[in-house]
Amino acid sequence: MSNISLCWELGGGHGHIAGFQPLSQKLLQRGHQVSAFLRNTEHCEWFLDTAAIEIETAPYMTAKIQPKSIVSYADILIRLGYGSCEAVLARVQQWCKLFKKYNTRLIIADHSPTALLAAKCMGIPAVDYGNGFFSPPKIYPIPGLTPWIKTSEEELKEIENKVVQTINQVLRFYNTEEINCLYELFDIEENFLCTFAELDHYKNRPEAEYWGPVFSIDKGIDAQWPDNQRKNLFVYIKHNYKHLDLLLSSLSKMEVNSLVYCNGLSRDTINTYSSDKLKFSSEPIKISSLQSKADLIINNAGHGTVAACLLMGLPQLLLPMQLEQLVLSDKLAHTQLAEIMVPRDNPNFAEKIMNTLENRPLHQTVMRLAQYYYGFNPVEQIEEMVLCCEDILQG
């Protein structure tokens, strides 16, 4: 069978690798050879069958820190070096080398614009795989990502035109047809837009076909809380969250049962805050075990976690740490599908948590969304994606 390459170039965390888990398993079951080129290979064995999948570190560029806020997808690419043909060409050549080494016949790209560019240069079929943040709509200029920042259409065009100019220089080097606007980089064989309209980072997306979110709800151990009358909270948080100590301190003083999973948390911090009301799990918590037990989920607004909780009708308080999470949180807050604690100094967690627990309109909106998408089947979703990939391979 054909070699299919999973590509992850930009972004952080384990969400990108975890998203590949169900798809890679099904591809292997169908007899395909699978390779994976990952920005970060650390702990990839948690999610991928490393005995069956060839894994290498993906080529990537590091973003330049600038004082001005990011306003668009094209702006992200500029900060990653897409203002320089030499820088992008060097990465494209590295991607091409990998594709040749593994005789790649199909590329599945998660947040991997340079891998898609390399695929165009080599004439290799490709599909995009990920949520809406990584797959801009077919609009010129690509709309701004930050509605709280006013950006003129002229500015958006100026940024995008710089990126397109660089891409076309690379395409000319490979004697490949040029593009007119950035969304044409994503004009490929298929776009597995792994989200719902309600969770799409873009408000306006013409001709959208939503495949539904990708997540794993059965990995980990079951959630357990004390059997009492207090509300049950599950807290899934990054250890480098700016206000982690303040959050844990607030939870320790509240009359609620809190179960915390925070990978990388120090033993001193765990000992400081552990009590009969505040428990820490050393292992990931099975998301499916939260249904009908948890009263509130507190997390950093990772797309997969947010989607899984919404489909189970669970209210959430979102604590975004980066742009993708902030854009999603802002949209859900405006549509009464979640509460958001915006990044600021000295947030009042106790007040916000209690307000979210008592927010009946939010709970009702979340339940309506869960009922609307009742019957969404992630297993069938992956099976359809694999069949689509096989159709592409057959030409």
C-alpha positions as CSV (number, residue, x, y, z in Angstrom):
1,M,0.0,0.0,0.0
2,S,1.0,3.6,-0.4
3,N,3.1,5.6,2.1
4,I,1.1,8.3,3.7
5,S,2.9,11.1,5.6
6,L,1.4,12.9,8.6
7,C,2.9,16.4,8.9
8,W,2.8,18.8,11.8
9,E,4.8,22.0,11.4
10,L,3.5,24.8,13.6
11,G,1.9,25.1,17.0
12,G,2.7,23.6,20.4
13,G,1.4,21.0,22.8
14,H,0.3,17.4,22.3
15,G,-3.0,18.2,20.6
16,H,-1.6,17.9,17.1
17,I,-0.1,14.5,17.7
18,A,-3.2,13.3,19.6
19,G,-5.3,14.4,16.6
20,F,-3.4,12.0,14.4
21,Q,-4.0,9.1,16.7
22,P,-7.4,7.8,15.4
23,L,-6.6,8.5,11.8
24,S,-3.2,6.8,11.9
25,Q,-4.7,3.7,13.6
26,K,-7.3,3.3,10.9
27,L,-4.7,3.9,8.1
28,L,-2.5,1.1,9.6
29,Q,-5.5,-1.2,10.0
30,R,-6.2,-0.7,6.3
31,G,-2.6,-1.8,5.4
32,H,-1.1,1.6,4.6
33,Q,2.5,2.5,5.4
34,V,2.5,5.6,7.6
35,S,5.3,8.1,8.3
36,A,5.0,11.1,10.6
37,F,7.1,14.3,10.5
38,L,6.4,16.1,13.8
39,R,7.5,19.5,15.1
40,N,8.0,17.9,18.5
41,T,8.5,14.1,18.8
42,E,8.5,14.1,22.6
43,H,6.0,11.6,24.1
44,C,4.7,10.8,20.6
45,E,4.6,7.2,21.8
46,W,1.6,8.2,24.0
47,F,-0.5,8.7,20.9
48,L,1.1,6.9,17.9
49,D,2.2,3.4,17.2
50,T,5.9,4.1,17.1
51,A,6.6,0.4,16.2
52,A,4.7,0.7,13.0
53,I,5.1,4.4,12.1
54,E,8.4,5.9,10.9
55,I,8.8,9.2,12.8
56,E,11.2,12.1,12.2
57,T,11.4,15.7,13.4
58,A,9.7,18.1,11.0
59,P,11.4,21.2,9.5
60,Y,10.0,24.3,11.0
61,M,10.7,28.0,11.5
62,T,10.7,29.8,14.8
63,A,8.5,32.9,15.1
64,K,10.1,36.3,15.6
65,I,8.8,38.1,18.7
66,Q,7.3,41.4,17.8
67,P,5.6,44.0,20.0
68,K,2.6,44.4,17.6
69,S,-0.3,41.9,18.0
70,I,-0.9,39.3,15.4
71,V,-3.9,40.2,13.2
72,S,-4.2,37.4,10.6
73,Y,-3.0,34.1,9.4
74,A,-0.8,35.8,6.9
75,D,0.7,37.8,9.7
76,I,1.5,34.6,11.5
77,L,3.4,33.3,8.4
78,I,5.3,36.6,8.1
79,R,6.6,36.2,11.7
80,L,7.6,32.7,10.8
81,G,9.9,33.8,8.0
82,Y,7.5,34.1,5.0
83,G,8.9,37.5,4.2
84,S,12.1,35.8,3.1
85,C,12.3,33.5,0.0
86,E,15.6,32.1,1.2
87,A,14.2,31.0,4.6
88,V,11.1,29.4,3.1
89,L,12.9,27.7,0.2
90,A,15.4,26.1,2.7
91,R,12.5,24.6,4.7
92,V,10.7,23.5,1.5
93,Q,13.8,21.7,0.4
94,Q,13.9,19.9,3.7
95,W,10.3,18.8,3.4
96,C,10.9,17.6,-0.1
97,K,13.9,15.6,1.1
98,L,11.7,13.8,3.6
99,F,9.0,13.1,1.1
100,K,11.5,11.6,-1.3
101,K,13.1,9.6,1.5
102,Y,9.8,7.9,2.4
103,N,8.4,7.8,-1.1
104,T,5.4,9.8,0.1
105,R,2.2,9.4,-2.0
106,L,-0.2,11.4,0.1
107,I,0.4,14.2,2.7
108,I,-1.9,14.8,5.6
109,A,-1.1,18.3,6.9
110,D,-2.0,19.6,10.4
111,H,-0.9,23.3,10.6
112,S,1.8,22.7,8.0
113,P,1.7,25.4,5.4
114,T,5.3,24.8,4.3
115,A,4.6,21.1,3.9
116,L,1.7,22.0,1.7
117,L,3.9,24.3,-0.3
118,A,6.5,21.5,-0.7
119,A,3.7,19.2,-1.9
120,K,2.7,21.7,-4.6
121,C,6.3,21.9,-5.7
122,M,6.6,18.1,-6.0
123,G,3.1,17.4,-7.3
124,I,2.2,15.2,-4.4
125,P,-1.5,15.0,-3.4
126,A,-2.3,16.6,0.0
127,V,-5.2,17.0,2.4
128,D,-5.5,19.5,5.2
129,Y,-6.4,18.1,8.6
130,G,-7.2,20.3,11.6
131,N,-9.5,22.9,13.1
132,G,-10.5,26.2,11.5
133,F,-7.6,28.2,12.9
134,F,-5.1,26.4,10.7
135,S,-7.2,26.4,7.5
136,P,-8.1,29.9,6.4
137,P,-11.3,30.5,4.4
138,K,-11.4,31.1,0.6
139,I,-11.5,34.9,0.9
140,Y,-9.1,37.6,-0.2
141,P,-7.7,39.0,1.8
142,I,-7.9,36.3,4.5
143,P,-10.0,38.0,7.3
144,G,-8.5,39.1,10.5
145,L,-8.4,36.7,13.4
146,T,-8.8,39.3,16.2
147,P,-12.1,41.2,16.1
148,W,-11.0,43.2,19.2
149,I,-8.2,44.7,17.0
150,K,-9.3,47.0,14.2
151,T,-7.4,46.2,11.0
152,S,-8.2,47.7,7.7
153,E,-8.6,45.6,4.5
154,E,-5.7,47.5,3.0
155,E,-3.4,46.3,5.8
156,L,-4.6,42.7,5.6
157,K,-3.9,42.8,1.8
158,E,-0.5,44.3,2.3
159,I,0.5,41.5,4.7
160,E,-0.9,38.8,2.6
161,N,0.7,40.0,-0.6
162,K,4.1,39.8,1.0
163,V,3.5,36.2,1.9
164,V,2.1,35.4,-1.6
165,Q,5.2,37.0,-3.2
166,T,7.5,34.8,-1.2
167,I,5.5,31.6,-2.0
168,N,5.5,32.4,-5.7
169,Q,9.3,32.9,-5.7
170,V,9.6,29.3,-4.3
171,L,7.0,28.0,-6.8
172,R,9.0,29.6,-9.7
173,F,12.2,27.9,-8.4
174,Y,10.4,24.6,-8.8
175,N,8.7,25.6,-12.1
176,T,5.3,25.2,-10.5
177,E,2.2,27.3,-11.2
178,E,2.0,30.4,-9.0
179,I,-0.9,31.4,-6.7
180,N,-2.9,34.6,-6.7
181,C,-3.8,34.7,-3.1
182,L,-2.9,32.9,0.1
183,Y,-6.0,30.6,0.3
184,E,-4.9,29.0,-3.0
185,L,-2.1,27.3,-1.0
186,F,-4.9,25.3,0.6
187,D,-6.5,24.6,-2.8
188,I,-5.7,20.9,-2.5
189,E,-7.4,17.5,-2.9
190,E,-9.4,17.7,0.4
191,N,-9.8,19.9,3.5
192,F,-10.8,17.8,6.5
193,L,-12.1,20.8,8.4
194,C,-12.2,19.2,11.9
195,T,-14.6,21.4,13.7
196,F,-18.2,22.7,13.7
197,A,-19.4,26.1,12.5
198,E,-20.0,27.1,16.2
199,L,-16.3,26.4,16.9
200,D,-14.8,27.8,13.7
201,H,-12.3,30.5,14.4
202,Y,-13.6,32.4,11.3
203,K,-17.1,33.9,11.2
204,N,-17.3,33.9,7.5
205,R,-16.3,30.7,5.6
206,P,-17.8,30.3,2.1
207,E,-18.4,26.7,0.8
208,A,-17.5,25.2,4.1
209,E,-17.8,21.5,4.7
210,Y,-17.4,20.7,8.4
211,W,-16.2,17.1,9.2
212,G,-16.6,17.6,12.9
213,P,-13.9,17.8,15.7
214,V,-11.3,15.2,16.3
215,F,-10.7,14.2,19.9
216,S,-10.0,11.3,22.2
217,I,-12.5,10.8,25.1
218,D,-11.4,7.4,26.3
219,K,-7.7,7.9,27.0
220,G,-6.8,8.0,30.7
221,I,-8.4,7.0,33.9
222,D,-11.9,7.7,35.2
223,A,-12.6,10.9,37.1
224,Q,-13.5,10.5,40.7
225,W,-14.8,13.0,43.3
226,P,-16.0,12.6,46.9
227,D,-19.6,11.6,47.3
228,N,-21.1,14.7,48.9
229,Q,-23.3,17.7,48.0
230,R,-20.5,19.9,46.7
231,K,-20.2,20.8,43.0
232,N,-17.7,18.8,41.0
233,L,-15.0,20.6,39.0
234,F,-12.5,19.2,36.6
235,V,-9.5,21.4,36.0
236,Y,-7.3,20.5,33.0
237,I,-4.6,23.1,32.9
238,K,-1.1,23.7,31.7
239,H,1.7,23.9,34.3
240,N,3.0,27.2,32.8
241,Y,-0.4,28.9,33.0
242,K,0.4,32.4,34.3
243,H,-2.1,32.4,37.2
244,L,-1.9,28.7,38.2
245,D,-1.0,29.4,41.8
246,L,-3.8,31.9,42.2
247,L,-6.3,29.5,40.6
248,L,-5.2,26.6,42.9
249,S,-5.3,28.8,45.9
250,S,-8.8,30.0,45.0
251,L,-10.1,26.4,44.5
252,S,-8.6,25.3,47.8
253,K,-10.7,27.9,49.6
254,M,-14.0,27.2,47.8
255,E,-16.7,24.7,48.9
256,V,-16.4,22.6,45.7
257,N,-14.7,19.3,44.8
258,S,-11.9,20.0,42.4
259,L,-10.0,17.3,40.5
260,V,-6.9,18.7,38.8
261,Y,-4.8,17.2,36.0
262,C,-1.7,19.4,35.3
263,N,1.1,17.5,33.6
264,G,4.5,18.8,34.8
265,L,3.2,20.3,38.1
266,S,5.8,20.3,40.8
267,R,5.5,18.0,43.9
268,D,5.8,21.1,46.1
269,T,2.8,22.7,44.5
270,I,0.8,19.5,44.8
271,N,1.6,19.1,48.5
272,T,0.8,22.8,49.1
273,Y,-2.8,22.6,47.8
274,S,-3.9,19.0,48.2
275,S,-6.8,18.5,50.5
276,D,-10.1,16.6,50.8
277,K,-11.6,19.2,48.5
278,L,-8.7,19.5,46.0
279,K,-7.2,16.4,44.5
280,F,-4.5,16.0,41.8
281,S,-4.3,13.2,39.2
282,S,-0.9,12.1,38.0
283,E,-2.5,10.6,34.9
284,P,-4.8,12.1,32.2
285,I,-8.5,11.9,32.9
286,K,-10.8,10.1,30.6
287,I,-13.0,12.8,29.2
288,S,-15.9,10.4,28.7
289,S,-16.0,9.8,32.5
290,L,-16.9,13.5,33.1
291,Q,-20.4,13.2,31.6
292,S,-23.2,13.3,34.2
293,K,-20.6,13.7,37.0
294,A,-18.9,17.1,36.4
295,D,-20.6,20.4,37.0
296,L,-17.9,22.6,35.4
297,I,-14.8,22.0,33.3
298,I,-11.9,24.6,33.6
299,N,-9.3,24.3,30.8
300,N,-7.0,26.4,28.5
301,A,-9.4,26.2,25.5
302,G,-7.7,23.5,23.5
303,H,-10.0,22.8,20.6
304,G,-10.4,19.1,21.1
305,T,-11.1,19.3,24.8
306,V,-13.6,22.2,24.3
307,A,-15.4,20.3,21.5
308,A,-15.7,17.0,23.5
309,C,-17.1,18.8,26.5
310,L,-19.6,20.8,24.5
311,L,-20.9,17.6,22.8
312,M,-21.4,16.1,26.3
313,G,-23.3,19.2,27.4
314,L,-20.7,20.3,30.0
315,P,-20.3,24.0,30.8
316,Q,-16.8,25.4,30.7
317,L,-14.7,28.2,32.0
318,L,-11.9,28.9,29.5
319,L,-8.5,30.2,30.4
320,P,-6.7,30.9,27.1
321,M,-2.9,31.1,26.9
322,Q,-2.3,31.9,23.2
323,L,-4.0,33.4,20.2
324,E,-5.7,30.3,18.8
325,Q,-7.3,29.6,22.3
326,L,-8.2,33.2,22.8
327,V,-10.0,33.5,19.4
328,L,-12.0,30.4,20.1
329,S,-12.8,31.4,23.7
330,D,-13.9,34.9,22.5
331,K,-16.3,33.4,20.0
332,L,-17.8,30.9,22.5
333,A,-18.2,33.6,25.1
334,H,-20.1,35.8,22.6
335,T,-22.4,32.9,21.7
336,Q,-23.0,31.9,25.3
337,L,-21.3,28.5,24.9
338,A,-18.6,29.1,27.5
339,E,-17.3,31.6,30.0
340,I,-13.9,33.1,29.5
341,M,-11.4,34.5,31.9
342,V,-9.4,37.0,29.8
343,P,-5.7,37.2,30.5
344,R,-5.2,40.0,33.1
345,D,-3.5,40.6,36.4
346,N,-5.1,39.2,39.6
347,P,-8.2,37.6,38.2
348,N,-11.0,36.8,40.7
349,F,-11.3,33.1,40.1
350,A,-13.7,32.3,42.9
351,E,-16.3,34.9,41.7
352,K,-15.9,33.8,38.0
353,I,-16.3,30.1,38.9
354,M,-19.4,30.6,41.0
355,N,-21.0,32.9,38.3
356,T,-20.3,30.2,35.7
357,L,-21.8,27.5,37.8
358,E,-24.9,29.6,38.3
359,N,-25.2,30.8,34.7
360,R,-28.4,29.0,33.7
361,P,-28.6,30.6,30.2
362,L,-25.1,29.3,29.4
363,H,-26.0,25.8,30.6
364,Q,-29.2,25.8,28.4
365,T,-27.3,27.0,25.3
366,V,-24.6,24.3,25.8
367,M,-27.3,21.6,26.2
368,R,-29.0,22.7,23.0
369,L,-25.8,22.5,21.1
370,A,-25.1,19.0,22.5
371,Q,-28.6,17.9,21.4
372,Y,-28.2,19.4,18.0
373,Y,-25.1,17.3,17.4
374,Y,-26.3,14.2,19.1
375,G,-25.3,11.2,17.1
376,F,-22.0,12.7,15.9
377,N,-19.8,9.6,15.6
378,P,-16.0,10.1,15.6
379,V,-15.5,6.5,14.5
380,E,-17.6,7.0,11.4
381,Q,-15.9,10.3,10.8
382,I,-12.4,8.7,10.7
383,E,-13.6,5.9,8.5
384,E,-15.0,8.4,6.0
385,M,-11.7,10.3,6.0
386,V,-9.7,7.2,5.3
387,L,-11.9,6.2,2.4
388,C,-11.5,9.7,1.0
389,C,-7.7,9.4,1.3
390,E,-7.8,6.1,-0.5
391,D,-9.9,7.6,-3.3
392,I,-7.3,10.3,-3.7
393,L,-4.5,7.8,-3.9
394,Q,-6.4,5.9,-6.6
395,G,-6.6,9.0,-8.6
